[in-house]
Amino acid sequence: MKKIEAIIKPFKLDEVKEALQEVGLQGITVTEAKGFGRQKGHTELYRGAEYVVDFLPKVKIEVVLSDDMVDAAIEAIRKAAQTGRIGDGKIFLTNVEEVIRIRTGETGADAV
């Protein structure tokens, strides 16, 4: 099993969710996040004063899935989240040793 963590722009969340549902994923976890990468934030003007916004709003999506669905899920996220502009985000892939469903005690792929 693998865990995909994707950091994307907030306005792309619905598109990514729909793309993941189309490839057959049943559940995702979404967290509001703030951060910056190479873009290092930007400056804004508020009531005549300029200030630096260095932590930009982002959304973090987490999905645990079987190995055979990984490529389709990554491609779905990449296509749906891409704008072609700086700050589109990142996708991280890690191994998951075990999954346990709390309600039933199911483990492994059955728990996902």
C-alpha angles and dihedrals in degrees: 000000000000137000120220118201115187127184109202142161111278096237090059094059097096093048092050092047091052092046091052091049090051091057090050106262114148106193140028135173118223126196129180110235142175127213149117139231131181092333091068092207125278142255124258135188118233121175091338095309122109118221137172121247101200099163109062123197113259138164124231117209121194124193130173114200145155119278094250092062098048100092094047092048094048092049091048092052093045095050096043096045098043119108097159092239130108115278098038089137142232139278120217124194123199137169119255115209099193143357123199124189106220097208098053106015091238114156139201121005091349089064094053 
